[in-house]
């Protein structure tokens, strides 16, 4: 028997919806929205982030405060590898998504890294709302997670959440529009992050190896990379082996850790491949010139 109740109490739902509407534009809004979503998708963790490609993410609400260094690191830089962040940057990406559905199959390495590094939580299942804000590139991400030992979100709950997405999105948009407007100008300290992502490995690796590396940073497995690049499986494995040798690493989690470690210590602006001056790497003579 499921440990989570289905949202059959229409009175509770109506009251929670009314409380959300009344809280629009007020500090308690996301707390009230949590109560509403708990009736729809009961979860162990509830987190709301505002993502803006020009600025660091803004933590809008969190049920369980995480004050660890890793979570602070996530908010500062590591979020750039968050699958929901990458998904939200794409056009027409609004909706309700399950983490496992926005990543390819067989991504155990990425799953292990995501759970242990980003959250220090053993997440068994995760669902996210992606809500773009009108006339802006910003979007709100609402994360609902269940921890190890809990049952997974079932198909009926997910289908109901998707059917009611427009209602939840309209509440969030209404709330954000009632807040004092602040021009989302460029943040000089933040602009370098996407540049870092694009240039990471671009000079140390060959163009093909760099393409494989970029797919791996997004959590793709070898089989999916081969399909995306329309190359043979053994060819992708060869490129992966070569880039591992050049980066002096031996696994997918090590690649992700290296990316985040360098991102947190690299000062802007990023004018060349951040890997060029890493003493761990094996450089060819062609890479010895200064940037």
C-alpha positions as CSV (number, residue, x, y, z in Angstrom):
1,X,0.0,0.0,0.0
2,X,1.3,3.5,-0.9
3,X,2.5,5.7,2.0
4,X,1.3,8.7,0.1
5,X,-2.4,9.7,-0.1
6,X,-4.1,10.6,-3.3
7,X,-5.6,14.1,-3.6
8,X,-9.2,13.0,-3.2
9,X,-10.2,15.6,-0.5
10,X,-11.7,18.3,-2.7
11,X,-12.4,20.5,0.3
12,X,-8.7,20.4,1.3
13,X,-7.7,21.1,-2.3
14,X,-10.1,24.0,-2.7
15,X,-8.9,25.6,0.6
16,X,-5.3,25.2,-0.4
17,X,-5.9,26.7,-3.8
18,X,-7.7,29.6,-2.3
19,X,-4.8,30.2,0.2
20,X,-2.4,30.2,-2.8
21,X,-4.5,32.8,-4.6
22,X,-4.7,35.0,-1.6
23,X,-0.9,34.7,-1.0
24,X,0.1,35.8,-4.5
25,X,2.6,38.7,-4.3
26,X,3.3,37.9,-0.6
27,X,6.2,36.3,1.2
28,X,4.2,33.2,2.2
29,X,3.2,32.3,-1.4
30,X,5.6,29.4,-2.0
31,X,4.9,28.0,1.4
32,X,1.2,27.9,0.5
33,X,2.0,26.5,-2.9
34,X,3.9,23.7,-1.1
35,X,0.7,22.8,0.8
36,X,-1.2,22.7,-2.5
37,X,1.4,20.5,-4.2
38,X,1.6,18.2,-1.3
39,X,-2.0,17.2,-2.0
40,X,-1.1,16.6,-5.6
41,X,2.4,15.1,-5.4
42,X,3.3,14.3,-1.8
43,X,7.1,14.6,-1.4
44,X,9.9,14.5,1.2
45,X,11.6,17.6,-0.2
46,X,10.3,20.8,-1.8
47,X,12.6,23.3,-3.3
48,X,11.9,26.4,-5.5
49,X,14.6,28.1,-7.5
50,X,14.6,31.0,-9.9
51,X,16.9,30.4,-12.8
52,X,18.3,33.2,-15.0
53,X,21.0,32.6,-17.6
54,X,22.5,36.0,-16.7
55,X,22.6,35.6,-13.0
56,X,23.2,33.0,-10.2
57,X,20.1,31.1,-9.2
58,X,17.9,32.5,-6.5
59,X,16.6,30.2,-3.8
60,X,12.9,31.1,-3.3
61,X,11.8,28.4,-0.9
62,X,13.1,25.3,0.7
63,X,11.4,22.9,3.2
64,X,14.6,21.6,4.7
65,X,17.3,24.1,5.0
66,X,20.6,22.7,3.6
67,X,23.6,24.8,4.8
68,X,26.3,22.4,3.6
69,X,29.2,23.7,1.6
70,X,28.1,21.5,-1.3
71,X,24.7,23.1,-1.5
72,X,26.3,26.6,-1.4
73,X,28.6,25.4,-4.2
74,X,25.6,24.2,-6.1
75,X,24.0,27.7,-5.9
76,X,27.2,29.4,-6.9
77,X,28.3,27.3,-9.8
78,X,27.4,23.5,-9.8
79,X,23.8,24.2,-10.9
80,X,25.1,24.6,-14.4
81,X,25.1,20.8,-14.7
82,X,21.7,20.4,-13.2
83,X,19.5,18.5,-15.8
84,X,16.5,20.7,-15.0
85,X,18.6,23.9,-15.5
86,X,19.8,22.6,-18.9
87,X,16.3,21.6,-19.8
88,X,14.9,24.9,-18.8
89,X,17.3,26.7,-21.2
90,X,15.7,25.0,-24.1
91,X,12.8,26.5,-26.0
92,X,9.3,25.1,-25.3
93,X,10.5,23.3,-22.2
94,X,7.7,24.2,-19.8
95,X,5.9,21.4,-18.1
96,X,6.2,18.7,-15.4
97,X,9.2,16.5,-15.9
98,X,10.6,13.5,-14.1
99,X,14.4,13.5,-13.7
100,X,14.8,10.0,-15.3
101,X,12.8,11.2,-18.3
102,X,15.0,14.2,-19.2
103,X,18.1,12.1,-19.1
104,X,18.9,9.1,-21.3
105,X,18.7,5.6,-20.0
106,X,21.6,4.0,-18.3
107,X,22.9,7.1,-16.5
108,X,23.9,5.5,-13.2
109,X,27.2,7.4,-13.0
110,X,25.4,10.7,-13.4
111,X,22.7,9.7,-11.0
112,X,25.2,8.7,-8.3
113,X,27.1,12.0,-8.8
114,X,23.9,14.1,-8.8
115,X,22.6,12.6,-5.5
116,X,25.9,12.6,-3.6
117,X,27.5,15.9,-4.8
118,X,24.6,18.3,-5.4
119,X,22.3,17.4,-2.5
120,X,24.0,15.0,0.0
121,X,20.6,13.4,-0.1
122,X,19.7,9.9,-1.3
123,X,17.0,10.9,-3.8
124,X,15.0,8.0,-5.0
125,X,12.7,10.0,-7.4
126,X,12.5,13.6,-8.5
127,X,9.9,15.6,-10.4
128,X,10.3,19.2,-11.5
129,X,8.0,21.9,-12.7
130,X,9.6,24.3,-15.2
131,X,7.7,27.5,-15.5
132,X,9.0,30.2,-17.9
133,X,8.1,33.8,-17.0
134,X,6.5,35.9,-19.8
135,X,8.7,38.1,-21.8
136,X,11.8,37.0,-19.8
137,X,14.4,34.3,-20.1
138,X,14.0,33.5,-16.4
139,X,12.1,30.5,-15.3
140,X,11.0,29.0,-12.0
141,X,11.9,25.4,-11.1
142,X,9.9,23.7,-8.5
143,X,11.6,20.5,-7.3
144,X,9.7,17.7,-5.6
145,X,11.8,14.8,-4.4
146,X,11.3,11.5,-2.5
147,X,14.2,10.0,-0.6
148,X,15.5,6.5,-0.6
149,X,13.0,4.1,1.1
150,X,10.0,6.0,-0.2
151,X,7.8,4.8,-3.1
152,X,8.3,6.4,-6.5
153,X,5.8,8.9,-7.9
154,X,3.2,6.8,-9.7
155,X,1.9,7.4,-13.2
156,X,-1.5,8.6,-12.0
157,X,0.0,11.3,-9.8
158,X,2.3,12.5,-12.6
159,X,-0.6,12.6,-15.1
160,X,-2.7,14.6,-12.7
161,X,0.2,17.0,-12.1
162,X,0.6,17.5,-15.8
163,X,-3.1,18.1,-16.3
164,X,-3.0,20.8,-13.6
165,X,0.3,22.4,-14.8
166,X,-1.4,25.4,-16.3
167,X,-3.1,26.1,-13.0
168,X,0.2,25.9,-11.0
169,X,2.1,27.9,-13.6
170,X,-0.6,30.7,-13.7
171,X,-0.3,31.0,-9.9
172,X,3.5,31.3,-10.0
173,X,3.4,33.8,-12.9
174,X,0.7,35.9,-11.1
175,X,2.8,35.9,-7.9
176,X,6.0,36.9,-9.7
177,X,4.3,39.7,-11.6
178,X,3.0,41.2,-8.3
179,X,6.5,41.4,-6.9
180,X,8.4,44.7,-7.3
181,X,10.0,44.6,-10.8
182,X,13.7,44.4,-10.9
183,X,15.5,44.6,-14.2
184,X,17.4,41.4,-14.7
185,X,20.6,42.9,-16.0
186,X,23.8,41.0,-16.7
187,X,25.8,40.0,-13.7
188,X,29.5,40.3,-14.6
189,X,30.6,37.7,-12.0
190,X,28.1,35.2,-13.5
191,X,28.5,35.7,-17.2
192,X,31.6,33.5,-17.4
193,X,29.8,30.3,-16.3
194,X,28.2,29.5,-19.7
195,X,31.5,30.5,-21.4
196,X,33.4,28.2,-19.1
197,X,31.0,25.4,-20.0
198,X,31.5,26.0,-23.8
199,X,35.3,26.3,-23.5
200,X,35.9,23.5,-21.1
201,X,38.2,21.0,-22.9
202,X,37.9,22.8,-26.3
203,X,41.7,23.2,-26.7
204,X,42.9,20.1,-24.8
205,X,40.7,17.7,-26.7
206,X,40.1,17.2,-30.4
207,X,36.8,18.6,-31.8
208,X,35.2,15.1,-31.7
209,X,36.5,14.5,-28.2
210,X,35.2,17.8,-27.0
211,X,31.7,17.0,-28.5
212,X,31.7,13.8,-26.6
213,X,32.8,15.6,-23.4
214,X,30.0,18.1,-23.7
215,X,27.4,15.3,-24.0
216,X,29.0,13.6,-21.0
217,X,28.7,16.7,-18.9
218,X,25.0,16.6,-19.7
219,X,24.8,13.1,-18.3
220,X,24.6,11.2,-21.6
221,X,25.8,7.6,-21.7
222,X,28.0,6.2,-24.5
223,X,25.1,4.5,-26.3
224,X,23.1,7.8,-26.5
225,X,26.1,9.8,-27.5
226,X,26.8,7.4,-30.3
227,X,23.2,7.9,-31.5
228,X,23.3,11.7,-31.2
229,X,26.6,12.0,-33.1
230,X,25.6,9.2,-35.5
231,X,28.9,7.4,-34.8
232,X,29.7,3.8,-33.8
233,X,29.7,2.7,-30.2
234,X,33.4,1.7,-30.3
235,X,34.3,5.1,-31.9
236,X,32.7,6.9,-29.0
237,X,34.4,4.7,-26.5
238,X,37.7,5.5,-28.2
239,X,37.1,9.2,-27.9
240,X,36.1,8.8,-24.3
241,X,39.2,6.8,-23.5
242,X,41.4,9.4,-25.2
243,X,39.8,12.4,-23.3
244,X,40.0,10.5,-20.0
245,X,43.8,10.0,-20.7
246,X,44.3,13.7,-21.5
247,X,42.3,14.8,-18.4
248,X,44.0,12.2,-16.2
249,X,40.7,10.8,-15.0
250,X,39.1,7.4,-15.1
251,X,35.4,7.8,-14.8
252,X,32.3,9.9,-15.6
253,X,31.9,11.1,-12.0
254,X,35.6,12.2,-12.0
255,X,34.9,14.3,-15.2
256,X,31.9,16.0,-13.5
257,X,33.9,16.6,-10.3
258,X,36.8,18.1,-12.3
259,X,34.5,20.4,-14.1
260,X,32.9,21.7,-10.9
261,X,36.3,22.0,-9.1
262,X,37.8,24.1,-11.9
263,X,34.6,26.2,-12.2
264,X,34.7,27.2,-8.6
265,X,38.3,28.3,-8.7
266,X,38.5,29.9,-12.2
267,X,38.3,33.6,-12.1
268,X,36.5,35.5,-14.9
269,X,36.8,36.3,-17.7
270,X,37.4,32.9,-19.4
271,X,39.4,33.6,-22.5
272,X,40.6,30.1,-23.2
273,X,40.1,26.4,-22.2
274,X,40.2,26.3,-18.4
275,X,42.0,22.9,-18.7
276,X,45.1,24.3,-20.4
277,X,46.9,25.3,-17.2
278,X,45.8,22.3,-15.1
279,X,49.0,20.5,-14.0
280,X,47.2,17.2,-13.8
281,X,46.7,17.0,-17.6
282,X,48.8,15.6,-20.3
283,X,49.5,18.4,-22.8
284,X,50.7,18.1,-26.3
285,X,53.3,20.6,-27.6
286,X,50.6,22.4,-29.4
287,X,49.0,23.4,-26.1
288,X,52.1,24.9,-24.6
289,X,51.5,28.5,-25.9
290,X,50.0,31.0,-23.5
291,X,46.4,32.1,-23.9
